[in-house]
């Protein structure tokens, strides 16, 4: 009997040992899986934080309003000034931007109406302009019956002149379609456009870069009599959004070459603006008081022009002097 007990214990011990080892291995595997899961969670969290830091650094180190070809890390900008140029479409050199049916203001306004691009309230490009305000800015002033408030109170909006239709209007005329007359300004009325750009020296390329930021459509003072006879901003648009969503691949966005009408000599508006195929005057440069040059010149038009020309000449001279030493 003692031998049998001993034998039985001797026979079943390996099975018990293997069973215990299996439990231990399962516990070890479970712990390893838990460790791997924790490591993966930490890695994902670290990657998310790294991505957030990268996006934050990207926003702080690059100008996100610049087109892709002009995005330069701030550390590589040796010198920078913000300039405001004003384009007058009535000048002969700028007629190419106002070809009939392809007027630059019309293309931008129609794209905004169709939701292709969205307007901003100012050239800071922070606050969007709502559609109602944008539409109201395009309306002609004084649209209505043409009566004074007293006359409207007496006559109301009744357009019947008392003659009736007998003998005057035939059924044939009544059936004719009436052409709808637009109550908005014409494209030629928006004869001014203000261009905001960052001018900086890129150390990696070794040259000055003209980085357009925004285009501002302006109704000139002579067309804004009821608004006080001053220039009126219709809307401001991000140049980056215009290039990416409107200019590229759009056959209507064309700079018309009046000297050579061959199809391959016309240019896309993006190319025309980048090549600076327009005439414009500096009306403002960044300064602590946010003053325009006309304000610095005592509201003297002659001094304003001279001061603007002198400032532009100084910028050219500064760029030239960079290579003298």
VOBA-1610 file (N, C-alpha, C; in pm, whole numbers, padded with zeros to 5 digits, always signed):
BEGIN
Unk+00082-00121+00000Unk+00000+00000+00000Unk+00085+00126+00000Unk+00186+00132+00090Unk+00271+00252+00085Unk+00334+00269-00051Unk+00371+00157-00113Unk+00434+00166-00245Unk+00336+00219-00348Unk+00210+00172-00337Unk+00106+00218-00431Unk+00079+00366-00415Unk+00071+00410-00292Unk+00049+00554-00269Unk+00163+00634-00325Unk+00281+00586-00299Unk+00400+00655-00350Unk+00399+00656-00501Unk+00360+00539-00558Unk+00356+00529-00704Unk+00251+00623-00760Unk+00134+00624-00695Unk+00029+00714-00745Unk+00073+00860-00741Unk+00134+00899-00632Unk+00184+01037-00620Unk+00290+01062-00724Unk+00372+00968-00747Unk+00481+00982-00844Unk+00427+00994-00986Unk+00317+00920-01014Unk+00260+00922-01149Unk+00187+01053-01175Unk+00108+01104-01079Unk+00023+01221-01103Unk+00094+01355-01081Unk+00205+01359-01020Unk+00278+01485-00998Unk+00314+01558-01127Unk+00363+01488-01230Unk+00396+01561-01355Unk+00274+01631-01414Unk+00159+01566-01410Unk+00038+01628-01465Unk+00002+01752-01386Unk+00009+01743-01258Unk-00019+01859-01173Unk+00080+01970-01198Unk+00205+01929-01218Unk+00309+02030-01244Unk+00284+02101-01376Unk+00247+02022-01480Unk+00219+02083-01610Unk+00098+02175-01601Unk-00002+02133-01525Unk-00121+02216-01508Unk-00086+02348-01441Unk-00003+02342-01339Unk+00039+02464-01271Unk+00121+02554-01363Unk+00208+02491-01443Unk+00289+02568-01536Unk+00202+02636-01641Unk+00095+02567-01684Unk+00004+02627-01782Unk-00066+02750-01725Unk-00107+02738-01600Unk-00171+02854-01535Unk-00075+02970-01526Unk+00049+02939-01487Unk+00151+03044-01475Unk+00176+03110-01609Unk+00185+03029-01716Unk+00210+03083-01850Unk+00094+03172-01895Unk-00028+03128-01864Unk-00143+03210-01900Unk-00141+03343-01828Unk-00102+03339-01702Unk-00091+03464-01624Unk+00014+03555-01684Unk+00129+03494-01721Unk+00239+03572-01780Unk+00195+03633-01912Unk+00126+03552-01995Unk+00079+03603-02123Unk-00020+03718-02103Unk-00108+03702-02006Unk-00205+03808-01979Unk-00135+03937-01939Unk-00034+03923-01853Unk+00041+04041-01809Unk+00116+04105-01927Unk+00171+04020-02015Unk+00242+04073-02132Unk+00146+04149-02222Unk+00024+04092-02243Unk-00075+04159-02326Unk-00117+04292-02265Unk-00134+04291-02133Unk-00171+04416-02064Unk-00061+04519-02080Unk+00064+04475-02066Unk+00178+04567-02081Unk+00183+04623-02223Unk+00164+04534-02322Unk+00165+04580-02461Unk+00052+04678-02488Unk-00067+04650-02429Unk-00180+04739-02446Unk-00150+04876-02385Unk-00092+04876-02265Unk-00056+05002-02201Unk+00048+05078-02281Unk+00147+05003-02333Unk+00252+05068-02414Unk+00192+05131-02539Unk+00098+05058-02605Unk+00036+05112-02726Unk-00048+05235-02695Unk-00118+05233-02580Unk-00198+05349-02542Unk-00109+05470-02515Unk+00003+05446-02447Unk+00097+05556-02422Unk+00153+05609-02553Unk+00184+05517-02646Unk+00240+05558-02776Unk+00139+05641-02854Unk+00012+05598-02852Unk-00093+05672-02923Unk-00110+05810-02862Unk-00112+05816-02730Unk-00126+05944-02661Unk-00010+06036-02693Unk+00112+05980-02691Unk+00230+06060-02722Unk+00226+06110-02866Unk+00179+06022-02958Unk+00170+06061-03097Unk+00067+06172-03117Unk-00045+06162-03045Unk-00148+06266-03053Unk-00095+06399-03002Unk-00025+06393-02888Unk+00032+06516-02834Unk+00137+06573-02927Unk+00218+06486-02987Unk+00319+06532-03081Unk+00255+06598-03202Unk+00142+06539-03250Unk+00072+06597-03364Unk+00014+06734-03329Unk-00039+06746-03207Unk-00093+06875-03162Unk+00018+06979-03153Unk+00131+06938-03095Unk+00245+07031-03086Unk+00294+07070-03226Unk+00292+06971-03319Unk+00336+06999-03455Unk+00242+07098-03523Unk+00110+07076-03507Unk+00014+07168-03567Unk+00025+07307-03507Unk+00047+07311-03375Unk+00064+07440-03309Unk+00189+07509-03358Unk+00297+07434-03371Unk+00422+07491-03422Unk+00406+07535-03566Unk+00329+07455-03644Unk+00307+07490-03784Unk+00232+07622-03795Unk+00129+07639-03710Unk+00052+07762-03714Unk+00134+07883-03669Unk+00225+07860-03574Unk+00305+07970-03522Unk+00428+07998-03607Unk+00479+07899-03677Unk+00604+07914-03750Unk+00584+07943-03898Unk+00463+07920-03949Unk+00433+07946-04089Unk+00310+08035-04100Unk+00305+08111-04207Unk+00187+08191-04235Unk+00087+08103-04308Unk-00019+08064-04241Unk-00115+07971-04300Unk-00200+08036-04409Unk-00196+08169-04421Unk-00271+08238-04526Unk-00192+08251-04655Unk-00069+08201-04656Unk+00013+08208-04776Unk-00016+08088-04866Unk-00003+08108-04997Unk-00014+07995-05088Unk+00104+07902-05064Unk+00092+07778-05107Unk+00191+07675-05073Unk+00331+07714-05116Unk+00345+07776-05233Unk+00478+07809-05285Unk+00543+07924-05209Unk+00465+07995-05127Unk+00519+08110-05053Unk+00532+08083-04903Unk+00498+07963-04859Unk+00507+07933-04716Unk+00652+07907-04677Unk+00705+07995-04596Unk+00844+07988-04551Unk+00845+07995-04399Unk+00926+07912-04338Unk+00937+07914-04191Unk+00984+08051-04146Unk+00924+08099-04037Unk+00956+08233-03988Unk+01103+08249-03955Unk+01170+08140-03920Unk+01312+08148-03886Unk+01397+08184-04007Unk+01343+08161-04128Unk+01419+08189-04250Unk+01382+08322-04313Unk+01297+08400-04244Unk+01262+08533-04294Unk+01357+08636-04232Unk+01444+08687-04317Unk+01546+08781-04269Unk+01487+08920-04246Unk+01389+08956-04326Unk+01331+09091-04323Unk+01188+09082-04373Unk+01095+09160-04312Unk+00956+09153-04357Unk+00886+09286-04334Unk+00804+09324-04433Unk+00716+09439-04421Unk+00582+09401-04481Unk+00474+09454-04423Unk+00340+09435-04478Unk+00300+09561-04553Unk+00258+09543-04678Unk+00227+09656-04766Unk+00084+09643-04818Unk+00024+09757-04845Unk-00108+09762-04907Unk-00096+09840-05037Unk-00125+09774-05149Unk-00125+09837-05280Unk-00269+09860-05326Unk-00289+09966-05402Unk-00423+09992-05456Unk-00417+09990-05608Unk-00498+09901-05667Unk-00506+09888-05812Unk-00624+09969-05861Unk-00598+10056-05958Unk-00703+10134-06022Unk-00727+10074-06161Unk-00844+10011-06179Unk-00872+09942-06303Unk-00895+10037-06420Unk-00907+10166-06393Unk-00924+10262-06503Unk-00791+10294-06568Unk-00679+10259-06505Unk-00548+10281-06566Unk-00527+10185-06682Unk-00459+10232-06783Unk-00445+10154-06907Unk-00378+10020-06883Unk-00276+10014-06799Unk-00205+09888-06776Unk-00293+09783-06709Unk-00399+09829-06641Unk-00485+09736-06568Unk-00610+09695-06646Unk-00624+09743-06770Unk-00740+09705-06850Unk-00743+09555-06878Unk-00626+09492-06880Unk-00621+09347-06906Unk-00690+09267-06797Unk-00705+09326-06679Unk-00774+09258-06568Unk-00925+09277-06573Unk-00970+09362-06667Unk-01112+09395-06675Unk-01166+09365-06815Unk-01119+09258-06879Unk-01172+09219-07009Unk-01321+09190-06997Unk-01396+09232-07098Unk-01542+09220-07091Unk-01584+09074-07069Unk-01663+09054-06966Unk-01709+08920-06931Unk-01614+08846-06838Unk-01489+08893-06830Unk-01390+08829-06742Unk-01332+08929-06643Unk-01413+09025-06602Unk-01364+09125-06507Unk-01326+09058-06375Unk-01212+09095-06322Unk-01164+09034-06198Unk-01264+09051-06084Unk-01321+09170-06059Unk-01420+09181-05951Unk-01543+09093-05975Unk-01587+09083-06102Unk-01706+09003-06132Unk-01681+08855-06103Unk-01565+08806-06144Unk-01533+08665-06121Unk-01533+08633-05972Unk-01475+08722-05892Unk-01468+08700-05748Unk-01607+08708-05685Unk-01685+08808-05724Unk-01819+08827-05665Unk-01910+08710-05700Unk-01908+08667-05825Unk-01993+08554-05865Unk-01952+08426-05791Unk-01823+08407-05771Unk-01777+08289-05697Unk-01824+08294-05552Unk-01825+08414-05494Unk-01874+08428-05356Unk-02024+08401-05348Unk-02100+08445-05448Unk-02244+08418-05450Unk-02272+08268-05459Unk-02187+08197-05534Unk-02207+08053-05553Unk-02145+07968-05442Unk-02084+08033-05344Unk-02027+07960-05231Unk-01892+07897-05258Unk-01828+07935-05367Unk-01695+07880-05398Unk-01590+07939-05304Unk-01603+08067-05277Unk-01517+08134-05179Unk-01607+08212-05084Unk-01554+08247-04969Unk-01632+08318-04868Unk-01564+08450-04832Unk-01641+08557-04821Unk-01581+08688-04790Unk-01548+08705-04643Unk-01455+08796-04617Unk-01418+08836-04481Unk-01459+08982-04459Unk-01464+09020-04331Unk-01500+09157-04297Unk-01383+09252-04313Unk-01261+09203-04290Unk-01143+09289-04300Unk-01025+09208-04350Unk-00916+09277-04380Unk-00797+09208-04432Unk-00720+09133-04325Unk-00768+09137-04200Unk-00708+09052-04096Unk-00743+08905-04119Unk-00848+08880-04199Unk-00890+08745-04237Unk-00922+08659-04114Unk-00996+08719-04022Unk-01036+08647-03902Unk-01187+08630-03893Unk-01262+08734-03925Unk-01408+08731-03914Unk-01469+08722-04053Unk-01555+08620-04073Unk-01623+08605-04200Unk-01738+08706-04209Unk-01770+08746-04332Unk-01884+08832-04358Unk-02004+08745-04393Unk-02119+08774-04331Unk-02238+08694-04360Unk-02292+08729-04499Unk-02368+08637-04555Unk-02418+08652-04692Unk-02510+08772-04709Unk-02589+08801-04607Unk-02682+08914-04617Unk-02608+09047-04629Unk-02505+09064-04545Unk-02426+09187-04552Unk-02355+09199-04686Unk-02302+09087-04734Unk-02233+09088-04863Unk-02329+09127-04975Unk-02449+09070-04974Unk-02548+09101-05078Unk-02591+09247-05071Unk-02610+09299-04951Unk-02651+09440-04935Unk-02543+09535-04983Unk-02417+09497-04968Unk-02308+09584-05014Unk-02304+09598-05165Unk-02365+09502-05234Unk-02364+09504-05380Unk-02479+09582-05439Unk-02579+09617-05356Unk-02700+09683-05406Unk-02677+09829-05436Unk-02743+09875-05542Unk-02741+10018-05574Unk-02817+10095-05467Unk-02772+10213-05431Unk-02846+10291-05331Unk-02971+10352-05393Unk-03072+10375-05308Unk-03192+10444-05353Unk-03285+10359-05436Unk-03272+10223-05429Unk-03365+10140-05505Unk-03502+10143-05439Unk-03609+10167-05517Unk-03744+10171-05461Unk-03838+10245-05554Unk-03943+10305-05500Unk-04044+10370-05581Unk-04002+10507-05630Unk-03899+10567-05565Unk-03857+10700-05604Unk-03937+10810-05537Unk-04028+10776-05446Unk-04111+10873-05376Unk-04049+10908-05242Unk-04079+11028-05195Unk-04036+11068-05062Unk-04120+10994-04959Unk-04076+10988-04833Unk-04158+10921-04730Unk-04299+10978-04719Unk-04314+11115-04736Unk-04447+11175-04727Unk-04535+11130-04843Unk-04472+11124-04965Unk-04548+11081-05082Unk-04588+10933-05071Unk-04497+10851-05015Unk-04529+10709-04998Unk-04646+10694-04901Unk-04651+10780-04797Unk-04761+10771-04701Unk-04895+10807-04766Unk-04890+10900-04865Unk-05014+10943-04930Unk-05056+10846-05039Unk-04959+10814-05127Unk-04992+10734-05245Unk-04966+10586-05225Unk-04881+10552-05130Unk-04846+10412-05110Unk-04765+10361-05227Unk-04773+10230-05248Unk-04699+10168-05357Unk-04787+10137-05477Unk-04906+10198-05484Unk-04995+10172-05596Unk-04940+10237-05721Unk-04907+10158-05817Unk-04847+10208-05939Unk-04953+10233-06048Unk-05082+10218-06015Unk-05186+10241-06114Unk-05203+10390-06135Unk-05188+10437-06259Unk-05196+10580-06287Unk-05338+10627-06318Unk-05437+10535-06306Unk-05575+10575-06328Unk-05622+10561-06470Unk-05533+10530-06562Unk-05571+10521-06702Unk-05627+10383-06735Unk-05591+10283-06657Unk-05638+10148-06687Unk-05567+10092-06808Unk-05621+09984-06861Unk-05560+09918-06974Unk-05637+09936-07104Unk-05755+09998-07098Unk-05837+10009-07218Unk-05770+10098-07322Unk-05745+10039-07436Unk-05690+10117-07546Unk-05544+10147-07535Unk-05479+10104-07427Unk-05338+10139-07409Unk-05250+10015-07409Unk-05286+09913-07337Unk-05204+09792-07328Unk-05282+09676-07386Unk-05227+09609-07485Unk-05294+09495-07545Unk-05255+09368-07473Unk-05337+09264-07495Unk-05306+09136-07434Unk-05174+09082-07485Unk-05145+09115-07610Unk-05019+09066-07668Unk-04899+09123-07593Unk-04906+09250-07558Unk-04798+09312-07484Unk-04790+09256-07341Unk-04905+09229-07284Unk-04906+09179-07147Unk-04840+09042-07138Unk-04845+08966-07246Unk-04787+08832-07243Unk-04637+08832-07266Unk-04583+08945-07312Unk-04439+08950-07338Unk-04362+08939-07207Unk-04246+08872-07215Unk-04161+08858-07097Unk-04092+08991-07069Unk-04084+09025-06944Unk-04018+09148-06902Unk-03878+09116-06858Unk-03782+09186-06914Unk-03643+09163-06879Unk-03616+09217-06739Unk-03562+09133-06655Unk-03533+09173-06517Unk-03410+09263-06513Unk-03424+09377-06450Unk-03315+09473-06439Unk-03244+09451-06305Unk-03113+09438-06312Unk-03036+09413-06190Unk-03034+09537-06103Unk-03044+09518-05973Unk-03036+09630-05880Unk-02900+09635-05811Unk-02800+09573-05873Unk-02665+09574-05819Unk-02574+09661-05904Unk-02461+09698-05845Unk-02362+09773-05918Unk-02307+09690-06034Unk-02263+09758-06139Unk-02196+09691-06249Unk-02052+09662-06211Unk-01991+09570-06287Unk-01852+09533-06257Unk-01758+09652-06271Unk-01784+09738-06370Unk-01695+09853-06392Unk-01703+09955-06279Unk-01812+09947-06199Unk-01824+10040-06086Unk-01721+10010-05978Unk-01680+09884-05966Unk-01579+09848-05866Unk-01441+09868-05928Unk-01403+09992-05941Unk-01281+10026-06015Unk-01156+10024-05929Unk-01170+09992-05801Unk-01054+09988-05712Unk-01043+09851-05645Unk-00922+09806-05628Unk-00896+09684-05553Unk-00769+09704-05471Unk-00779+09669-05344Unk-00665+09685-05254Unk-00601+09548-05230Unk-00472+09541-05250Unk-00396+09417-05236Unk-00307+09427-05113Unk-00328+09335-05020Unk-00242+09328-04902Unk-00139+09217-04923Unk-00013+09248-04900Unk+00091+09148-04920Unk+00201+09162-04816Unk+00267+09050-04789Unk+00386+09049-04704Unk+00508+09045-04795Unk+00596+09141-04778Unk+00722+09144-04852Unk+00831+09101-04756Unk+00895+08987-04784Unk+01000+08939-04694Unk+01118+08883-04773Unk+01234+08881-04707Unk+01354+08825-04768Unk+01371+08682-04718Unk+01368+08589-04813Unk+01381+08447-04782Unk+01529+08409-04787Unk+01585+08371-04672Unk+01727+08336-04666Unk+01758+08209-04744Unk+01661+08118-04754Unk+01688+07992-04825Unk+01698+08014-04976Unk+01621+08108-05029Unk+01625+08137-05172Unk+01707+08260-05205Unk+01735+08338-05104Unk+01822+08454-05124Unk+01758+08565-05204Unk+01628+08587-05189Unk+01563+08695-05264Unk+01436+08739-05191Unk+01387+08857-05233Unk+01263+08910-05179Unk+01144+08833-05235Unk+01046+08807-05150Unk+00926+08735-05190Unk+00804+08825-05169Unk+00721+08838-05273Unk+00595+08911-05262Unk+00484+08810-05233Unk+00437+08808-05112Unk+00340+08709-05066Unk+00204+08777-05048Unk+00118+08768-05149Unk-00014+08832-05143Unk-00101+08759-05041Unk-00168+08837-04957Unk-00251+08780-04850Unk-00400+08793-04879Unk-00442+08908-04929Unk-00585+08930-04948Unk-00611+09026-05063Unk-00733+09018-05118Unk-00782+09111-05220Unk-00909+09175-05167Unk-00914+09306-05172Unk-01027+09382-05117Unk-01095+09459-05230Unk-01222+09428-05254Unk-01299+09497-05357Unk-01356+09625-05299Unk-01334+09738-05370Unk-01370+09869-05317Unk-01458+09944-05416Unk-01564+10004-05366Unk-01646+10097-05443Unk-01588+10236-05424Unk-01544+10302-05531Unk-01478+10433-05514Unk-01573+10539-05462Unk-01516+10646-05411Unk-01594+10752-05346Unk-01697+10813-05439Unk-01661+10832-05569Unk-01753+10897-05662Unk-01877+10813-05691Unk-01872+10683-05662Unk-01987+10595-05678Unk-02063+10574-05547Unk-02011+10629-05440Unk-02070+10609-05307Unk-02114+10742-05249Unk-02190+10816-05328Unk-02234+10949-05286Unk-02321+10941-05161Unk-02417+10846-05162Unk-02507+10835-05047Unk-02437+10779-04924Unk-02319+10720-04944Unk-02243+10667-04831Unk-02142+10766-04775Unk-02156+10892-04810Unk-02067+10994-04757Unk-01955+11034-04850Unk-01954+10980-04972Unk-01850+11017-05068Unk-01713+10968-05031Unk-01706+10852-04968Unk-01577+10792-04933Unk-01571+10651-04992Unk-01450+10600-05006Unk-01433+10464-05057Unk-01504+10365-04963Unk-01575+10271-05023Unk-01650+10173-04945Unk-01599+10032-04974Unk-01564+09960-04870Unk-01521+09821-04885Unk-01642+09731-04905Unk-01643+09659-05017Unk-01753+09565-05044Unk-01729+09435-04968Unk-01608+09381-04981Unk-01572+09257-04910Unk-01423+09234-04929Unk-01368+09152-04840Unk-01227+09113-04847Unk-01221+08962-04864Unk-01128+08915-04948Unk-01118+08772-04977Unk-00974+08725-04957Unk-00962+08604-04907Unk-00831+08542-04890Unk-00773+08508-05027Unk-00653+08555-05053Unk-00590+08527-05183Unk-00563+08378-05199Unk-00529+08313-05091Unk-00503+08168-05096Unk-00628+08093-05139Unk-00744+08129-05082Unk-00869+08064-05120Unk-00905+08094-05264Unk-00880+08217-05309Unk-00910+08253-05447Unk-00826+08172-05543Unk-00697+08159-05515Unk-00608+08084-05603Unk-00647+07937-05608Unk-00666+07877-05492Unk-00692+07732-05487Unk-00831+07695-05538Unk-00931+07779-05511Unk-01069+07742-05543Unk-01125+07810-05667Unk-01060+07914-05716Unk-01119+07992-05825Unk-01028+08007-05946Unk-00905+08049-05926Unk-00817+08080-06039Unk-00768+07956-06112Unk-00718+07860-06038Unk-00652+07745-06100Unk-00753+07658-06176Unk-00720+07635-06301Unk-00805+07551-06386Unk-00932+07618-06434Unk-00942+07749-06416Unk-01062+07823-06456Unk-01031+07904-06581Unk-01089+07868-06697Unk-01059+07941-06821Unk-01111+08084-06820Unk-01207+08115-06732Unk-01259+08251-06725Unk-01167+08344-06647Unk-01082+08288-06564Unk-00989+08369-06485Unk-00868+08401-06571Unk-00886+08495-06663Unk-00786+08521-06765Unk-00742+08667-06764Unk-00613+08685-06769Unk-00553+08817-06794Unk-00537+08832-06944Unk-00606+08930-07002Unk-00612+08943-07147Unk-00492+09020-07199Unk-00419+08958-07291Unk-00302+09021-07352Unk-00347+09097-07475Unk-00356+09230-07463Unk-00404+09313-07574Unk-00302+09325-07686Unk-00175+09297-07659Unk-00070+09310-07761Unk-00055+09185-07846Unk-00106+09073-07797Unk-00097+08948-07873Unk-00215+08861-07832Unk-00315+08851-07921Unk-00438+08782-07886Unk-00432+08631-07910Unk-00314+08578-07941Unk-00302+08432-07952Unk-00338+08370-07817Unk-00407+08256-07824Unk-00461+08196-07701Unk-00352+08167-07599Unk-00234+08126-07646Unk-00129+08088-07552Unk-00057+08209-07492Unk-00096+08331-07532Unk-00033+08450-07476Unk-00118+08515-07369Unk-00240+08469-07352Unk-00319+08513-07237Unk-00273+08437-07114Unk-00288+08497-07000Unk-00236+08438-06877Unk-00348+08418-06776Unk-00331+08315-06694Unk-00422+08297-06582Unk-00401+08412-06483Unk-00508+08450-06414Unk-00500+08563-06323Unk-00400+08540-06211Unk-00384+08416-06167Unk-00283+08387-06065Unk-00144+08422-06118Unk-00115+08378-06239Unk+00016+08406-06299Unk+00036+08555-06320Unk-00070+08624-06364Unk-00059+08768-06387Unk-00029+08844-06258Unk-00094+08805-06149Unk-00070+08873-06022Unk+00067+08838-05966Unk+00110+08712-05983Unk+00241+08674-05932Unk+00353+08742-06011Unk+00331+08761-06142Unk+00429+08831-06225Unk+00415+08982-06214Unk+00317+09027-06137Unk+00292+09169-06112Unk+00269+09244-06243Unk+00179+09188-06324Unk+00144+09251-06452Unk+00031+09352-06430Unk+00048+09436-06332Unk-00051+09538-06301Unk+00020+09660-06247Unk-00049+09773-06255Unk+00003+09898-06198Unk-00069+09926-06068Unk+00007+09957-05964Unk-00052+09983-05833Unk+00038+10075-05753Unk-00022+10150-05664Unk+00051+10241-05577Unk+00039+10196-05432Unk+00146+10213-05357Unk+00142+10182-05214Unk+00056+10287-05144Unk-00044+10242-05070Unk-00131+10334-04996Unk-00111+10321-04845Unk-00041+10213-04803Unk-00020+10193-04660Unk+00092+10093-04640Unk+00167+10110-04534Unk+00264+10010-04489Unk+00250+09997-04338Unk+00291+09884-04284Unk+00268+09860-04141Unk+00337+09965-04056Unk+00261+10021-03962Unk+00311+10124-03872Unk+00231+10117-03743Unk+00284+10171-03635Unk+00217+10156-03504Unk+00077+10212-03500Unk+00051+10320-03574Unk-00079+10386-03568Unk-00176+10337-03675Unk-00135+10242-03758Unk-00219+10191-03866Unk-00266+10303-03958Unk-00181+10403-03979Unk-00216+10516-04065Unk-00190+10482-04211Unk-00274+10539-04298Unk-00249+10535-04441Unk-00150+10646-04477Unk-00091+10632-04594Unk+00008+10732-04635Unk-00059+10869-04649Unk-00185+10871-04693Unk-00255+10999-04705Unk-00269+11067-04570Unk-00284+10988-04463Unk-00292+11045-04328Unk-00157+11102-04285Unk-00049+11037-04326Unk+00084+11084-04292Unk+00123+11208-04373Unk+00049+11234-04480Unk+00083+11344-04570Unk-00006+11465-04550Unk-00081+11467-04440Unk-00168+11581-04415Unk-00281+11594-04514Unk-00330+11480-04565Unk-00440+11477-04663Unk-00407+11554-04790Unk-00279+11563-04820Unk-00234+11629-04943Unk-00206+11521-05048Unk-00280+11524-05159Unk-00268+11420-05261Unk-00129+11419-05324Unk-00074+11533-05348Unk+00058+11541-05410Unk+00164+11481-05318Unk+00161+11517-05191Unk+00257+11462-05096Unk+00237+11312-05078Unk+00112+11268-05086Unk+00084+11125-05073Unk+00153+11047-05184Unk+00139+11095-05307Unk+00200+11025-05421Unk+00352+11024-05409Unk+00408+11139-05373Unk+00553+11148-05361Unk+00605+11058-05249Unk+00533+11057-05138Unk+00576+10975-05024Unk+00567+10826-05058Unk+00461+10786-05129Unk+00447+10647-05169Unk+00557+10605-05266Unk+00587+10690-05362Unk+00694+10660-05459Unk+00829+10651-05389Unk+00853+10738-05293Unk+00980+10738-05220Unk+00993+10611-05136Unk+00884+10569-05073Unk+00890+10448-04990Unk+00916+10326-05076Unk+00852+10318-05192Unk+00875+10205-05282Unk+01019+10205-05334Unk+01072+10323-05363Unk+01211+10332-05409Unk+01307+10289-05299Unk+01276+10323-05174Unk+01361+10282-05062Unk+01362+10129-05045Unk+01249+10065-05069Unk+01244+09919-05061Unk+01332+09855-05168Unk+01327+09910-05288Unk+01411+09858-05397Unk+01558+09879-05365Unk+01590+09996-05310Unk+01728+10024-05274Unk+01776+09932-05163Unk+01689+09903-05068Unk+01726+09813-04958Unk+01758+09675-05011Unk+01676+09626-05103Unk+01703+09493-05160Unk+01833+09493-05238Unk+01860+09601-05308Unk+01984+09610-05385Unk+02107+09614-05295Unk+02097+09684-05182Unk+02210+09698-05092Unk+02245+09567-05019Unk+02149+09472-05016Unk+02177+09345-04951Unk+02292+09270-05017Unk+02315+09296-05145Unk+02415+09221-05221Unk+02543+09300-05245Unk+02552+09422-05189Unk+02671+09502-05214Unk+02788+09461-05129Unk+02760+09410-05008Unk+02870+09372-04919Unk+02878+09220-04903
//
